[in-house]
Amino acid sequence: MLERRHRTPNRHRLLFVLIVLIGPFDTIALETRNADAHARLVSASPTGGSALPSPSSEVHRQFSQPVEVQFSRADLLSDDGTAIELAPLETATGDDHILIIRPADPALPTGVYTIV
């Protein structure tokens, strides 16, 4: 007569199966929790809504992630909605989180301007 052995689950095998099944979901959850598709505006200088005695020669926008100038865009509009030509966008020297926006002609007349 053949003796039948009762097999108990191998703890190592069970742990391996749990790691294989749960591990990828844990990694996905961690990665999506920290992922941001777009940089968020952290600060601006001058701040939005500022009233300045004369037009600013440049505007700084600080973002939560490094700015890639080649994929960035800004528009400067006068109070009647006319687009004002801008110089090429740049990041601050030593800090690629700061986008620098300058008008092509720094001699802007006094007025109300909006950056979008």
Secondary structure, DSSP 8 states (H G I E B T S, - for coil): ----------HHHHHHHHHHHHHHHHHHHHHHHH--SS--EEEEES-TT---SS--S-EEEEESS---GGG----EEETTS-EE-B---EEETTEEEEEEE-BSSS---SS-EEE-
